[in-house]
């Protein structure tokens, strides 16, 4: 199990993907008709629509939400669990849990708010 967890951690950037770039514009295709069932069009300056700041903010938020969901899925797959204790200690464990103990536990590390 620890070898599998290490492999997942090594592959994490590729599994989750890079941060998605949100374009500040979108193309406006032709309407689908009987003569043009796919809506094919020629890319021209007139077929480009620049997005408003509100639309950009919404698309960036959607992209970040999707990326966070991918991280949560990977963390669940490797059994990552994190607990912050009142003392400020951070308990991180990886792998399956059985009868209250964790496999591959990384131990307790002090929390540093400056970092």
C-alpha positions in Angstrom: 0.0 0.0 0.0 2.7 2.6 0.8 4.2 2.0 -2.7 0.9 2.6 -4.3 0.4 5.9 -2.3 3.9 7.0 -3.3 3.1 6.3 -7.0 -0.1 8.3 -6.8 1.7 11.2 -5.2 4.4 11.1 -7.9 1.7 11.1 -10.6 -0.6 13.7 -8.9 0.3 16.6 -11.2 -0.6 14.6 -14.3 -3.7 13.0 -12.7 -5.2 16.3 -11.6 -4.0 18.5 -14.5 -2.6 21.9 -14.7 -4.5 25.0 -13.9 -7.0 25.7 -16.7 -6.5 28.8 -18.7 -9.7 30.7 -19.2 -9.9 32.6 -22.5 -11.1 36.2 -22.4 -13.2 35.5 -25.5 -15.4 32.9 -27.2 -16.2 32.2 -30.8 -19.8 32.5 -32.0 -20.5 29.8 -34.6 -23.1 29.9 -37.4 -26.6 28.6 -36.6 -27.2 25.0 -37.6 -29.3 24.7 -40.7 -30.2 22.0 -43.1 -27.5 23.2 -45.4 -25.0 23.6 -42.5 -26.0 20.9 -39.9 -22.7 21.1 -38.0 -22.8 24.9 -37.7 -19.4 25.2 -39.4 -18.0 28.7 -39.8 -14.9 30.6 -40.9 -13.1 32.2 -38.0 -13.2 36.0 -38.5 -13.0 39.0 -36.2 -16.8 39.2 -36.3 -17.1 35.6 -35.0 -15.2 36.5 -31.8 -17.1 37.8 -28.7 -15.1 39.2 -25.8 -16.5 38.2 -22.4 -17.5 40.6 -19.7 -15.6 40.7 -16.4 -18.6 38.9 -14.7 -18.5 36.1 -17.3 -14.7 35.8 -16.9 -15.0 35.6 -13.1 -17.7 33.0 -13.4 -15.7 30.8 -15.8 -12.5 31.1 -13.7 -14.5 30.0 -10.6 -16.0 27.1 -12.5 -12.5 26.0 -13.7 -11.1 26.2 -10.2 -14.1 24.3 -8.8 -13.5 21.5 -11.4 -9.8 21.4 -10.5 -10.6 21.2 -6.8 -13.0 18.3 -7.4 -10.2 16.4 -9.2 -7.9 17.0 -6.2 -10.5 15.8 -3.8 -11.0 12.6 -5.9 -7.3 11.9 -5.9 -6.9 12.6 -2.2 -9.8 10.2 -1.5 -8.2 7.6 -3.7 -5.0 7.7 -1.7 -6.8 8.0 1.6 -5.3 11.4 2.6 -6.7 12.6 5.9 -5.7 15.8 7.7 -6.6 17.0 11.1 -5.7 20.3 12.9 -5.6 20.0 16.6 -6.4 22.8 19.1 -2.7 22.9 19.9 -1.9 23.8 16.3 -0.4 20.4 15.4 -1.3 19.1 12.0 -1.9 15.4 11.7 -1.5 14.0 8.1 -2.1 10.4 7.3 -2.1 8.5 4.0 -3.5 5.1 3.1 -6.3 2.9 4.5 -7.3 3.1 8.2 -7.9 0.1 10.3 -9.0 0.1 13.9 -8.1 3.7 14.5 -4.5 3.5 13.2 -3.3 4.8 9.8 -0.9 3.2 7.4 1.7 5.4 6.0 1.2 8.1 8.6 3.4 11.1 8.1 3.1 12.1 11.8 2.2 15.3 13.5 3.8 18.5 12.3 3.4 22.0 13.9 1.2 24.4 12.0 2.9 27.6 10.7 0.4 30.3 9.8 3.2 32.4 8.1 3.7 29.8 5.4 
